[in-house]
């Protein structure tokens, strides 16, 4: 079996834990499995390095500095594997066999990365590569980073591109639990969970596997989370099942758009919170919010517009920061949610161009790491939905 094993910072936090990690890798190799290793920085090294940068620094220098944690980890783990007679080599940006390539915007160059990962996979019979997590290399040879949860992303991405059977995330939790064991008595491990369930948990603070990493998981790649004390890479923990799919949803209810304008908004901290609190106190649910330099726009159910307008108007006339509130009815929203969105450069433009070509006016576009919300006139909703379904 071909396995990519990712060791988190806690699992490499001490010399004892590095020894434990090396033992589990050596046991898997001895059992005849092909193993590639992704290593995070030891303990909280990366956070400490970031905290110590108390001076102006270029993006290039910052990446070099924060990379030192992972670069130390791979050397430590490679040496520990050597002590167990395991043939290993460490790989970091700049290494001849380094697999993950990004463009000048920090986006993964899929074709080049797939090609390099395939070449690396062909060498797994005789050697264990120990790869720095979180880091990447630009076309120009500079060190870049994959963002928050980057080591998870490294592992699942390489698991996908190296055609691995399984990715094992070794961390400081025994997989996914039914509740916080520090709070809930009798909390137990969940044996299986879907990627969508896990993503929803992560958005609510359960940091088990980064959602950006799971976007690289396909239905043929197993992903499992185990505790570093478990000692066996091949059993236990929580199995993560399925893959992200792009979900396209057109909200059935009409929305109203309420825009509060004021030139001083840009220089007035707390305005959004005050307006939102006023709507909340009136028990008016906010569907979406968009803010600009001189305006804040709230989308609410059309049935609530007549209640929301005077609430916001009271906020306008109670001070000098805001100047007016306007209402526009009959707005529709089409939302696209999918784990692949962050890994598709230009996906927003891919959707927007045919909408513009169809002569449909976009009222607003709100994006996040894993979603796009398109606001259009109610009469244009069906045509917009069809275009989105064809393009995404």
Helices and strands as residue ranges (DSSP letters): E 2-7, G 10-12, H 15-30, E 34-39, H 45-52, H 59-66, H 68-82, E 88-91, E 101-102, H 110-121, E 128-132, E 135-138, E 143-145, H 150-161, E 166-171, E 176-177, E 189-190, E 192-194, H 195-203, H 211-214, E 222-227, E 238-241, E 247-250, E 255-261, G 265-267, H 271-281, E 288-291, E 295-301, G 302-304, H 305-317, E 324-337, G 341-343, H 347-357, E 362-368, E 371-377, G 378-380, H 381-391
